Amino acid sequence: MPLAHYARIVRRAVDGRATFRRGESSRRATALSRAWDEHWAEEPLGHALREAHGDRWVRFWSLPKAKRYADTDAEHAEVLRRHLTVLRSLAEGTPVWVIAQDWDGRTIESGWSRDAVPGRWPWRRSHDFAVSDEQGAVGSFYWVRSSAVEDLAGLLRDVAEERANVVVGGEDLSWVYAPYDGGADVILPTRARRDSLARRHRHWRSTRRDGL
């Protein structure tokens, strides 16, 4: 591991730059929390949302045959194309919410997602949700920002290369797009909308029986 990279990890772990005492106290924070709680009982984590709302969930792969990481410029371009194509069809020209998960200063990943989302503000901590953090003593911290889909290219590259952990939600948070290094999980408001999206991008769907 390069010395500079190691030093950055140590610095983040020591100063806890991904942490905050409490989320922002403001109208926008209150409205965002109300909208989230109206639609979702879980923390904004892709796996948690997928498990709780499997009847409205669909997964798309970033590359053919479930290849997880891009090796060529063409593959990198294809990963980004698929993410943006689905997000554009979901957002329909409206702004989206980017919710970035970070961890406290005891983990080496602390600060990575925070740094990947310029203009973010502190929203909620894991204990602010009804569901307990599955990692127990290691808390999660959620930063947010409003964004246009077209401005997400750099962030989606970070996610594809495991440099950030985010979910993207519609303006009213009625749908969620959770990208990961290998694809994306999408949870829609209804089964009908899920089925319509799945048909539209059927060539990118998982071929596994369980849909993963």
C-alpha positions in Angstrom: 0.0 0.0 0.0 1.5 3.4 -0.9 2.6 5.4 2.1 0.5 8.4 1.2 -2.6 6.2 1.0 -1.8 4.6 4.4 -1.3 8.0 6.0 -4.7 9.1 4.8 -6.4 6.1 6.3 -4.7 6.6 9.6 -5.6 10.3 9.7 -9.2 9.6 9.0 -9.3 6.9 11.6 -7.8 9.2 14.2 -9.8 12.4 13.6 -13.2 10.8 12.9 -13.9 13.2 10.0 -17.0 11.2 9.1 -18.7 11.7 12.4 -21.0 14.3 13.8 -22.7 14.7 17.2 -26.2 15.1 15.6 -27.8 15.8 12.3 -28.6 19.2 11.0 -31.5 20.9 12.7 -33.3 22.6 9.9 -36.5 22.5 7.8 -34.8 20.6 5.0 -33.5 18.0 7.4 -36.9 17.6 9.1 -38.7 17.3 5.7 -36.2 14.8 4.4 -36.5 12.6 7.6 -40.3 12.8 7.3 -40.3 11.7 3.7 -37.8 8.9 4.4 -39.8 7.6 7.3 -43.0 7.7 5.3 -41.7 5.4 2.7 -39.0 3.3 4.4 -38.7 1.9 8.0 -35.0 0.9 7.4 -31.7 2.7 7.3 -30.7 3.9 3.8 -28.6 0.8 3.1 -29.1 -1.2 -0.1 -29.1 -4.7 1.5 -31.5 -3.7 4.2 -34.0 -2.1 1.8 -33.7 -5.1 -0.6 -34.4 -7.6 2.2 -37.4 -5.6 3.6 -39.0 -4.8 0.2 -38.1 -7.8 -2.0 -41.5 -7.7 -3.6 -40.7 -4.3 -5.2 -37.0 -4.9 -5.8 -35.0 -5.5 -9.0 -31.3 -5.8 -9.6 -29.3 -4.7 -12.6 -25.8 -5.8 -13.4 -23.2 -3.2 -14.4 -21.4 -5.6 -16.8 -22.4 -8.8 -18.7 -22.2 -12.1 -16.9 -22.1 -10.3 -13.5 -18.5 -9.2 -14.0 -17.9 -7.1 -10.9 -15.1 -4.7 -11.9 -14.3 -2.9 -15.2 -10.8 -3.5 -16.7 -11.0 -1.4 -19.9 -12.1 2.1 -20.9 -15.0 0.5 -22.7 -16.2 -1.4 -19.6 -15.8 1.7 -17.4 -18.0 3.6 -19.9 -20.6 0.7 -19.9 -20.8 0.7 -16.1 -21.5 4.4 -16.1 -23.9 4.2 -19.1 -26.1 1.6 -17.3 -26.2 3.5 -14.0 -27.2 6.8 -15.7 -29.7 5.3 -18.0 -31.7 3.7 -15.2 -31.4 6.8 -13.0 -32.6 9.1 -15.8 -35.6 6.9 -16.4 -36.4 7.0 -12.6 -35.8 10.7 -12.0 -37.4 12.0 -15.2 -35.5 15.3 -15.0 -36.1 16.0 -11.3 -33.4 16.4 -8.7 -32.4 13.4 -6.6 -31.2 12.9 -3.1 -27.7 11.4 -2.6 -27.4 9.7 0.8 -23.8 8.7 1.7 -23.1 6.3 4.5 -19.9 6.8 6.6 -18.5 5.0 9.6 -17.0 6.3 12.8 -13.4 7.0 13.3 -12.6 3.5 14.5 -12.8 2.1 11.0 -10.4 2.7 8.1 -13.3 3.6 5.8 -14.2 6.6 7.9 -14.5 9.7 5.7 -14.5 8.0 2.3 -18.1 8.5 1.4 -18.1 12.0 3.0 -15.2 13.1 0.7 -17.0 11.7 -2.3 -20.0 14.0 -1.9 -19.0 17.7 -2.0 -21.6 20.0 -0.7 -23.1 17.4 1.6 -24.6 18.2 5.0 -25.1 16.0 8.1 -28.5 14.4 8.1 -28.9 11.5 10.6 -27.0 8.9 12.6 -27.8 5.2 12.7 -29.4 5.5 16.2 -31.9 8.0 14.7 -33.6 5.2 12.8 -36.0 2.7 14.3 -33.8 -0.2 13.2 -30.5 -0.8 15.2 -27.3 -0.7 13.3 -26.3 -4.2 12.4 -22.7 -3.5 13.1 -23.5 -2.8 16.8 -20.9 -0.5 18.3 -19.7 0.9 15.0 -22.1 3.7 14.1 -23.2 4.8 10.7 -23.4 8.5 9.7 -25.4 9.7 6.8 -24.5 12.8 4.7 -26.9 14.1 2.0 -27.1 16.5 -0.8 -29.5 17.3 -3.6 -28.2 16.7 -7.1 -29.0 16.4 -10.7 -28.6 12.9 -12.2 -26.1 14.3 -14.7 -23.8 15.4 -11.9 -23.4 11.9 -10.4 -20.9 10.4 -12.9 -17.9 10.9 -10.6 -19.7 9.5 -7.6 -20.9 6.5 -9.5 -17.3 5.8 -10.5 -16.3 6.0 -6.8 -19.0 3.5 -5.9 -18.0 1.1 -8.7 -14.5 1.1 -7.4 -15.5 0.7 -3.7 -14.6 4.3 -2.7 -18.0 5.3 -1.5 -21.2 3.8 -0.2 -24.4 5.7 -1.2 -28.0 5.3 -2.1 -29.9 7.7 -4.4 -33.5 8.5 -3.8 -36.2 10.3 -5.8 -37.1 13.9 -5.0 -40.0 12.5 -2.8 -37.9 9.5 -1.7 -40.6 7.1 -3.1 -38.0 5.1 -4.9 -34.4 4.2 -4.1 -31.4 3.3 -6.3 -28.6 1.6 -4.5 -25.5 1.2 -6.6 -22.7 -1.1 -5.6 -19.5 -2.5 -7.2 -21.1 -4.7 -9.7 -24.6 -3.2 -10.3 -27.5 -1.6 -8.5 -30.6 -2.6 -6.5 -33.7 -0.6 -7.3 -36.8 -0.5 -5.0 -39.9 1.1 -6.5 -43.2 2.3 -4.9 -45.2 -0.5 -6.5 -44.8 -3.9 -8.1 -46.2 -2.6 -11.3 -43.5 0.1 -11.6 -40.9 -2.5 -10.7 -42.1 -4.8 -13.4 -42.1 -2.0 -16.0 -38.6 -1.0 -15.2 -37.4 -4.6 -15.2 -38.9 -5.2 -18.7 -37.4 -2.0 -20.0 -33.9 -3.0 -19.0 -34.3 -6.8 -19.1 -31.0 -7.4 -20.8 -29.2 -6.0 -17.7 -31.0 -8.1 -15.2 -29.5 -10.8 -13.2 -29.9 -14.3 -14.6 -29.8 -15.9 -11.2 -33.0 -17.5 -10.0 -32.9 -15.4 -6.8 -32.4 -12.2 -8.8 -29.0 -11.4 -7.2 
